[in-house]
Amino acid sequence: MANVPSNGITTADMTITYDASKLEYVKGEAGSIVINPSINFAINKEKDGNNKNIVLGMIHC
């Protein structure tokens, strides 16, 4: 990640929209920047072509 403040990021919420005829959602997992991902990270596949992602807590890069 670029341009992350020195004190990190406290919350991230994003929707990823994609062409389901060209891509297939298989899985998602938190990277090493997410602290305690079992509690602070979630992905919800709402439907083919649309995933909601949330990260809570402090993220350090």
DSSP file (Angstrom, degrees, kcal/mol; ACC not computed):
  #  RESIDUE AA STRUCTURE BP1 BP2  ACC     N-H-->O    O-->H-N    N-H-->O    O-->H-N    TCO  KAPPA ALPHA  PHI   PSI    X-CA   Y-CA   Z-CA
    1    1 A M              0   0    0      0, 0.0     2,-0.3     0, 0.0     3,-0.3   0.000 360.0 360.0 360.0 145.5    0.0    0.0    0.0
    2    2 A A        +     0   0    0      1,-0.2     0, 0.0     0, 0.0     0, 0.0  -0.795 360.0  16.0-111.2 152.7    1.2    3.5   -0.8
    3    3 A N  S    S+     0   0    0     -2,-0.3    -1,-0.2     1,-0.2     3,-0.0   0.796  74.4 163.7  60.7  34.3    0.8    6.8    1.2
    4    4 A V        -     0   0    0     -3,-0.3    -1,-0.2     1,-0.1     5,-0.1  -0.701  42.7-112.0 -81.6 131.1   -0.3    5.1    4.4
    5    5 A P    >   -     0   0    0      0, 0.0     3,-2.2     0, 0.0    -1,-0.1  -0.216  26.2-111.5 -60.1 154.9    0.0    7.5    7.4
    6    6 A S  T 3  S+     0   0    0      1,-0.3     3,-0.1    54,-0.1    55,-0.1   0.766 118.7  54.7 -61.7 -26.0    2.8    6.7    9.9
    7    7 A N  T 3  S-     0   0    0      1,-0.3    -1,-0.3    53,-0.1    52,-0.1   0.361 111.5-126.9 -89.7   7.0    0.1    5.8   12.5
    8    8 A G    <   -     0   0    0     -3,-2.2     2,-0.4    50,-0.1    -1,-0.3  -0.303  29.9 -61.7  87.0-168.4   -1.5    3.3   10.1
    9    9 A I  E     -A   59   0A   0     50,-1.6    50,-2.6     1,-0.1     3,-0.1  -0.961  33.4-163.2-119.5 136.6   -5.1    2.9    9.0
   10   10 A T  E    S+     0   0A   0     -2,-0.4    47,-0.6     1,-0.3     2,-0.3   0.806  71.1   9.8 -92.6 -30.7   -7.9    2.2   11.4
   11   11 A T  E     -A   56   0A   0     45,-0.2     2,-0.4    48,-0.1    -1,-0.3  -0.996  53.4-174.8-151.1 142.0  -10.7    1.0    9.1
   12   12 A A  E     +A   55   0A   0     43,-2.4    43,-2.9    -2,-0.3     2,-0.4  -0.994   5.9 175.9-137.3 133.2  -11.2    0.0    5.5
   13   13 A D  E     +A   54   0A   0     -2,-0.4     2,-0.3    41,-0.2    41,-0.2  -0.986  15.0 160.8-136.4 121.9  -14.5   -0.8    3.8
   14   14 A M  E     -A   53   0A   0     39,-2.7    39,-3.1    -2,-0.4     2,-0.5  -0.986  31.6-143.6-145.0 154.1  -14.6   -1.6    0.1
   15   15 A T  E     -A   52   0A   0     -2,-0.3     2,-0.6    37,-0.2    37,-0.2  -0.971  15.3-156.4-114.1 130.5  -16.8   -3.2   -2.5
   16   16 A I  E     -A   51   0A   0     35,-3.0    35,-2.5    -2,-0.5     2,-0.4  -0.941  10.2-170.3-109.0 119.6  -15.1   -5.0   -5.3
   17   17 A T  E     +A   50   0A   0     -2,-0.6     2,-0.3    33,-0.2    33,-0.2  -0.919  13.8 163.9-111.3 134.3  -17.2   -5.3   -8.5
   18   18 A Y        -     0   0    0     31,-1.7     2,-0.9    -2,-0.4     3,-0.0  -0.945  47.2 -91.8-146.3 163.4  -16.0   -7.6  -11.3
   19   19 A D    >>  -     0   0    0     -2,-0.3     4,-2.0     1,-0.2     3,-2.0  -0.701  32.9-161.5 -80.3 105.3  -17.3   -9.3  -14.5
   20   20 A A  T 34 S+     0   0    0     -2,-0.9    -1,-0.2     1,-0.3    29,-0.1   0.635  87.1  64.2 -67.8 -13.8  -18.4  -12.7  -13.2
   21   21 A S  T 34 S+     0   0    0      1,-0.1    -1,-0.3    27,-0.1     3,-0.1   0.631 115.3  30.8 -81.3 -11.9  -18.3  -14.1  -16.7
   22   22 A K  T <4 S+     0   0    0     -3,-2.0     2,-0.3     1,-0.2    -2,-0.2   0.635 123.2  40.5-115.8 -24.3  -14.5  -13.5  -16.8
   23   23 A L     <  -     0   0    0     -4,-2.0     2,-0.4     2,-0.0    -1,-0.2  -0.941  61.4-155.1-128.3 149.8  -13.5  -13.9  -13.1
   24   24 A E        -     0   0    0     -2,-0.3     2,-0.5    -3,-0.1    -3,-0.0  -0.991  19.6-130.5-123.6 128.1  -14.5  -16.3  -10.4
   25   25 A Y        +     0   0    0     -2,-0.4     3,-0.1     1,-0.2    20,-0.0  -0.661  35.0 164.1 -75.3 123.8  -14.2  -15.5   -6.7
   26   26 A V        -     0   0    0     -2,-0.5     2,-0.3     1,-0.4    -1,-0.2   0.810  57.1 -40.3-106.3 -53.5  -12.4  -18.4   -5.1
   27   27 A K        -     0   0    0      2,-0.0    -1,-0.4     0, 0.0     2,-0.3  -0.977  44.0-145.2-166.3 167.2  -11.3  -17.1   -1.7
   28   28 A G        +     0   0    0     -2,-0.3     2,-0.3    -3,-0.1    15,-0.1  -0.994  16.7 177.8-140.5 146.4   -9.9  -14.1    0.1
   29   29 A E        -     0   0    0     -2,-0.3     2,-0.1    13,-0.1    13,-0.1  -0.992  31.8-102.1-147.8 154.1   -7.6  -13.8    3.0
   30   30 A A        -     0   0    0     -2,-0.3     2,-0.1     1,-0.1    11,-0.0  -0.455  33.1-135.3 -75.2 145.0   -5.9  -11.1    5.0
   31   31 A G    >   -     0   0    0     -2,-0.1     3,-1.6     1,-0.0    -1,-0.1  -0.259  38.1 -84.5 -87.2-177.0   -2.2  -10.2    4.5
   32   32 A S  T 3  S+     0   0    0      1,-0.3    28,-0.1    -2,-0.1    -2,-0.1   0.634 119.6  70.7 -67.9 -14.6    0.4   -9.6    7.1
   33   33 A I  T 3  S+     0   0    0     26,-0.1    27,-1.4     2,-0.1     2,-0.6   0.672  80.5  87.7 -77.4 -14.9   -0.6   -6.0    7.5
   34   34 A V  B <  S-B   59   0A   0     -3,-1.6     2,-0.4    25,-0.2    25,-0.1  -0.754  74.8-140.9 -89.7 122.9   -3.9   -6.9    9.2
   35   35 A I  S    S-     0   0    0     23,-0.9     5,-0.2    -2,-0.6    21,-0.1  -0.697  80.5  -5.4 -83.2 128.8   -3.6   -7.3   13.0
   36   36 A N  S >> S-     0   0    0     -2,-0.4     4,-2.5     1,-0.1     3,-1.8   0.954  74.6-174.3  54.4  60.5   -5.7  -10.2   14.3
   37   37 A P  H 3> S+     0   0    0      0, 0.0     4,-1.2     0, 0.0    -1,-0.1   0.730  73.4  70.0 -62.0 -24.4   -7.4  -11.1   11.0
   38   38 A S  H 34 S+     0   0    0      1,-0.2    -2,-0.1     2,-0.2    -3,-0.0   0.780 118.4  22.2 -64.8 -23.0   -9.7  -13.7   12.5
   39   39 A I  H <4 S+     0   0    0     -3,-1.8    -1,-0.2    -4,-0.1    -3,-0.1   0.746 128.9  44.6-105.9 -37.0  -11.5  -10.8   14.3
   40   40 A N  H  < S+     0   0    0     -4,-2.5    16,-2.6    -5,-0.2     2,-0.4   0.274 102.8  63.3-100.3   9.6  -10.6   -7.8   12.1
   41   41 A F  E  <  +C   55   0A   0     -4,-1.2     2,-0.3    14,-0.2    14,-0.2  -0.998  51.5 162.8-140.1 136.3  -11.1   -9.0    8.6
   42   42 A A  E     -C   54   0A   0     12,-2.0    12,-2.3    -2,-0.4     2,-0.4  -0.994  16.9-165.1-151.3 146.1  -14.1  -10.2    6.6
   43   43 A I  E     -C   53   0A   0     -2,-0.3     2,-0.5    10,-0.2    10,-0.2  -0.999   7.8-169.2-128.1 134.6  -15.1  -10.8    3.0
   44   44 A N  E     -C   52   0A   0      8,-2.9     8,-2.8    -2,-0.4     2,-1.2  -0.970  14.9-149.2-125.6 115.5  -18.7  -11.4    2.0
   45   45 A K  E     -C   51   0A   0     -2,-0.5     6,-0.2     6,-0.2     3,-0.1  -0.728  17.1-177.8 -81.4 101.1  -19.6  -12.5   -1.6
   46   46 A E  E     -     0   0A   0     -2,-1.2     2,-0.3     4,-1.2    -1,-0.2   0.908  64.6 -34.4 -66.9 -42.3  -22.9  -10.9   -2.0
   47   47 A K  E >  S-C   50   0A   0      3,-1.4     3,-2.2    -3,-0.2    -1,-0.3  -0.951  88.5 -56.3-166.2 168.6  -23.4  -12.4   -5.4
   48   48 A D  T 3  S+     0   0    0     -2,-0.3   -28,-0.2     1,-0.3   -27,-0.1  -0.397 127.5  22.0 -56.1 127.4  -21.4  -13.3   -8.4
   49   49 A G  T 3  S+     0   0    0    -30,-0.1   -31,-1.7    -2,-0.1     2,-0.3   0.470 112.8  79.3  93.8   2.7  -19.5  -10.1   -9.5
   50   50 A N  E <   +AC  17  47A   0     -3,-2.2    -3,-1.4   -33,-0.2    -4,-1.2  -0.906  47.2 172.7-150.8 116.9  -19.7   -8.4   -6.1
   51   51 A N  E     -AC  16  45A   0    -35,-2.5   -35,-3.0    -2,-0.3     2,-0.4  -0.974  18.0-150.7-121.8 137.7  -17.7   -8.8   -2.9
   52   52 A K  E     -AC  15  44A   0     -8,-2.8    -8,-2.9    -2,-0.4     2,-0.4  -0.910  17.7-171.3-104.0 135.4  -17.8   -6.6    0.2
   53   53 A N  E     -AC  14  43A   0    -39,-3.1   -39,-2.7    -2,-0.4     2,-0.4  -0.977   5.9-178.9-129.7 139.2  -14.6   -6.4    2.2
   54   54 A I  E     -AC  13  42A   0    -12,-2.3   -12,-2.0    -2,-0.4     2,-0.4  -1.000   9.6-171.9-140.8 139.9  -14.0   -4.9    5.7
   55   55 A V  E     -AC  12  41A   0    -43,-2.9   -43,-2.4    -2,-0.4     2,-0.3  -0.999  11.9-172.8-127.6 127.1  -10.9   -4.5    7.8
   56   56 A L  E     +A   11   0A   0    -16,-2.6   -45,-0.2    -2,-0.4   -21,-0.2  -0.786  47.2  29.6-115.2 160.6  -11.2   -3.2   11.4
   57   57 A G  E    S-     0   0A   0    -47,-0.6     2,-0.4    -2,-0.3    -2,-0.1  -0.366 104.3 -29.2  86.5-170.0   -8.5   -2.2   13.9
   58   58 A M  E     -     0   0A   0     -2,-0.1   -23,-0.9   -50,-0.1     2,-0.5  -0.671  51.1-160.5 -88.9 133.6   -5.1   -0.8   13.1
   59   59 A I  E     -AB   9  34A   0    -50,-2.6   -50,-1.6    -2,-0.4     2,-0.4  -0.963   8.1-165.1-111.6 126.0   -3.4   -1.7    9.8
   60   60 A H              0   0    0    -27,-1.4   -54,-0.1    -2,-0.5   -53,-0.1  -0.930 360.0 360.0-113.1 135.3    0.4   -1.2    9.8
   61   61 A C              0   0    0     -2,-0.4    -1,-0.1   -55,-0.1   -55,-0.1   0.356 360.0 360.0-115.6 360.0    2.4   -1.2    6.5
